[in-house]
Amino acid sequence: MKRRVRLSIFSSIITVGCFAIFISIFWLIHCEDWLYYLYGALIVAVCLAGLYYSPMSVRVTDKDLEVVRSLKIKTIPLSDIRDVRLLSPTMGAVRICGSGGFMGYWGWFRERDLGKYFAYYGKASDCFLVILKNGRKYMLGCKDAPEMVEAIRKRIQTA
C-alpha cells in the first residue's frame, strides 16, 4: 500500500515563497563575486536538505514501513514497531532542527506530551504516530492516514 504526501496550503506558500525570494535576491542584488558564490552555495545546501528529507509518499510492504523521499527512502522494519496511531501534531510543537513548512514538515520536533520525535509530513491533519520498540518516535503523514494506520496494524500483528 502506498499513499502520497499532500502539502498543506501554508507549506505550499512557504515553499514557493522561499524559491521566489532565493531567485529574486540572486538576480536583484549586485555585489562582489565571492558573495554570489556564497549565496549560491547556501541556496543549493537548503534545496538539497529539502530534497533529502522532504517526504513524497509513505509505503507499507510485508516487511517494512517506508518513507519515500526524493533522494533516499527511509525504511522502518515492521518488526521494530511497537505501536501506531492516528495523531496530529499540536500547535505547541517546537521545531528543534528541521523545516516548519519549506518542502513539508521534516526534522526533529518536541511536544510536551509526546516528547521528541522525527517528522515526515506535509499536512498536520493527515498525520499518524509510529512508536518503535526502542522508544524512538516518528510523526508521519500521508493521504488516507486512517487506512495506512490499519494496514500497518494488520502487518505488525502478523510480523
C-alpha positions in Angstrom: 0.0 0.0 0.0 1.4 3.4 -1.0 -0.1 6.8 -0.3 1.1 10.2 -1.4 2.0 13.0 1.0 -0.1 16.2 0.5 1.4 19.6 1.3 -0.8 22.0 3.3 -1.6 25.3 1.8 0.7 27.0 4.3 3.6 24.7 3.3 3.0 25.2 -0.4 3.0 29.0 0.0 6.2 28.9 2.2 7.9 26.7 -0.4 7.0 28.8 -3.4 7.8 32.0 -1.5 11.2 30.8 -0.4 12.1 29.9 -4.0 10.9 33.3 -5.2 13.0 35.0 -2.6 16.0 32.9 -3.4 15.8 33.8 -7.1 14.9 37.4 -6.7 17.8 38.1 -4.2 20.2 36.2 -6.5 19.2 38.3 -9.5 18.5 41.7 -7.9 21.4 42.2 -5.6 24.7 43.4 -7.1 27.7 42.5 -5.0 31.2 41.0 -5.2 31.6 37.7 -7.0 32.5 35.8 -3.8 29.2 36.8 -2.3 27.3 35.4 -5.3 29.1 32.1 -4.9 28.4 32.0 -1.1 24.8 32.8 -1.7 24.5 30.2 -4.5 26.1 27.6 -2.2 23.6 28.4 0.6 20.7 28.0 -1.8 22.0 24.7 -3.1 22.5 23.5 0.5 19.0 24.4 1.6 17.4 22.8 -1.5 19.5 19.6 -1.1 18.4 19.3 2.5 14.8 19.8 1.4 15.1 17.2 -1.3 16.9 14.7 1.1 14.3 15.0 3.9 11.0 16.1 2.2 8.5 13.2 2.2 6.8 12.3 -1.1 4.9 9.2 -0.1 4.5 6.6 2.6 4.5 2.9 1.7 4.0 -0.2 3.7 5.2 -3.6 2.4 5.1 -7.0 4.0 8.3 -6.3 6.0 8.8 -2.6 6.1 7.3 0.8 6.5 9.0 3.2 4.1 9.0 7.0 3.8 9.8 7.7 0.2 11.8 10.9 -0.2 13.3 12.5 -3.4 16.9 11.3 -2.7 16.5 8.4 -0.3 14.0 6.0 1.2 13.7 5.8 5.0 13.0 2.2 5.9 11.5 1.2 9.3 11.2 -2.6 9.8 7.7 -3.6 10.8 9.2 -5.9 13.5 10.6 -2.8 15.2 7.2 -1.1 15.5 5.6 -1.2 18.9 2.5 1.0 18.3 0.9 3.1 15.5 -2.0 5.5 16.0 -3.7 8.5 14.4 -2.4 11.7 16.0 -1.9 15.2 14.7 0.9 17.4 15.9 -0.2 20.3 18.2 0.4 24.0 17.8 2.7 23.6 20.8 5.2 21.5 18.8 8.7 23.1 19.0 11.0 22.6 16.0 14.4 21.5 17.2 16.1 21.2 13.8 14.3 20.9 10.5 11.6 22.5 8.4 8.4 24.1 9.6 6.8 24.3 6.2 9.6 24.5 3.5 9.0 21.4 1.3 6.8 20.0 4.0 7.4 19.4 7.7 10.5 17.3 8.5 13.1 17.1 11.2 13.3 16.9 14.9 10.3 18.3 16.9 9.4 18.3 20.6 6.0 18.4 22.3 5.2 18.5 25.9 3.0 15.3 25.9 4.9 13.3 23.2 8.5 14.2 23.8 10.9 14.3 20.9 10.1 12.8 17.5 11.2 12.9 13.9 8.6 14.2 11.5 7.9 13.5 7.8 4.6 15.0 6.7 3.0 17.7 4.6 -0.3 18.3 6.3 -1.0 18.1 10.0 -4.5 16.6 9.6 -3.0 13.6 7.6 -0.7 12.5 10.4 -0.1 9.4 12.5 2.5 8.5 15.1 4.8 5.4 14.9 6.5 4.3 18.1 9.3 1.9 17.9 10.2 -0.7 20.5 13.4 1.3 21.3 11.3 4.3 22.2 12.0 6.3 19.0 9.0 8.1 17.6 8.1 9.2 14.0 5.3 11.5 13.0 4.3 10.5 9.5 1.7 11.9 7.2 0.0 10.8 4.0 -3.3 10.9 2.2 -5.8 8.4 3.7 -3.9 8.2 7.0 -6.6 6.0 8.8 -6.3 3.4 6.0 -2.5 3.4 6.3 -2.6 3.0 10.1 -4.9 0.0 9.7 -2.6 -1.5 7.1 0.4 -1.1 9.4 -1.5 -2.6 12.4 -2.5 -5.7 10.4 1.0 -6.2 9.2 2.7 -5.7 12.7 0.3 -8.2 14.2 1.4 -10.9 11.8 5.1 -9.9 11.8 
